C-alpha cells in the first residue's frame, strides 16, 4: 500500500510539472559531490523532472575541484501534439574541505547554457517556448560522507537570463535541496528533492519549474590511488 501511494505521488508531481504550461526555466539536478581528496573522480546519471542529467566531478587537489553537468529532455505526446525538448550544459569549479572524518563542506560556482523548445496546447490554451538561456550560479553545501551513506544540504543561488528573438529576461532563484546517496564505497544510489524559488517573483515574466526531484546512480573512483 505504501509503495502504491508513493507511485501515485510521483505521478502527480510529474503531471503538475509538465502538463500545466511550457516552463521557460528548468533547474537542473544540483551536483553535490562531497569530494574528499586529490584524484577523486565521480560520475553520476539522474532522471527526474529535469529529464536525463549526467554529472561529473574531479578533485584537482585536496581542496580544489571541478564539475561538468548536463541535462536533456525529448518528450512528445502524439495524442495532444505536445512536445518538450531541451539541452543544457554547465561547468564549474570550487573549494572543498573535510570536517573531521566524515563531515564535508564545499562551495562551487559556475555557468551554464541551455536551449529549450516546447509546445503545450489543448482546446483551452496554447503555451509555446523557443529560447536560449545563460545561467550563473554559486552553491554552498554541507554534509557527511561514509562508505555506506552520503547526505548533504545545498543551496544554489542562480541568475538566469533568457533570450527569445530580440527579447531578454532575467530571473533570480534560490534552490535548496536535500541529497541522499546509499550504497557501498564505489557505487551508490542517489535521490535529490528540493525547490526552485524565485527571488524577484513580482518582476518575473516567464514560467519556471518549481521542483527539483530526481533519482540516479553514482560511481566514485580515485585515480591518484
Buried (B, 14 or more C-beta within 10 A) or exposed (E): EEEEEEEEEEEEBBEEBBEEBBBBBBBBBBBBBBBBBBBBBBBBBBEBBBBBBBBBBBBEEBBBBBBBBBBBBEEEEEEEEBBBBBBBBBEBEBBBEBEEEBEBBBBBBBEBEBEBBBBBEEEEEEBEBEBEBBBBBBBBBBBBBEEEBBBBBBBBBBBBEBEBEEEEBBBBBEBBBBBBBEBEEEEBEBBBBBBBBBBEEEEBEBBBBBBBBBBBBBBBEEEEE
